[in-house]
Amino acid sequence: MAGFCRQLLGLWPFLWTFLEHPIEPTNNAAERALRKAVLWRKGCFGSQSDDGLRFVERILTVSATCQQQPRSILPSLADSLSARRAHLPPPKLLPPL
């Protein structure tokens, strides 16, 4: 018990970080981000192959990322396909700094 208390005292400043940097104390944002994928899977019964699963997970990730930034998904996909055809690296999905 004494070891636990010493360890807790070492972490004490981090336990109160939420007071300086307010965050939402729930996982609602994560649940909302997953909702589209869950509804898609429920409506079309998932995928029948590993390649199909990889495609779906990637396209839903790109869609969710574009939605969060906010960015249009069609131009992003068109840029990716153009880069692929030109043998260039794909464009970044990270927001500009």
Contacts in CASP RR format, 6 or more apart in sequence:
PFRMAT RR
TARGET T0000
AUTHOR 0000-0000-0000
METHOD contacts of the structure
MODEL  1
MAGFCRQLLGLWPFLWTFLEHPIEPTNNAAERALRKAVLWRKGCFGSQSD
DGLRFVERILTVSATCQQQPRSILPSLADSLSARRAHLPPPKLLPPL
18 25 0 8 1.000
33 64 0 8 1.000
33 68 0 8 1.000
36 60 0 8 1.000
36 63 0 8 1.000
36 64 0 8 1.000
37 56 0 8 1.000
37 60 0 8 1.000
37 64 0 8 1.000
40 46 0 8 1.000
40 56 0 8 1.000
40 60 0 8 1.000
46 53 0 8 1.000
46 56 0 8 1.000
47 53 0 8 1.000
47 55 0 8 1.000
47 56 0 8 1.000
62 73 0 8 1.000
62 76 0 8 1.000
62 77 0 8 1.000
62 80 0 8 1.000
62 93 0 8 1.000
63 73 0 8 1.000
65 71 0 8 1.000
65 93 0 8 1.000
66 72 0 8 1.000
66 73 0 8 1.000
66 76 0 8 1.000
66 93 0 8 1.000
67 73 0 8 1.000
69 95 0 8 1.000
76 91 0 8 1.000
76 93 0 8 1.000
79 91 0 8 1.000
80 90 0 8 1.000
80 91 0 8 1.000
83 89 0 8 1.000
83 90 0 8 1.000
83 91 0 8 1.000
84 90 0 8 1.000
END
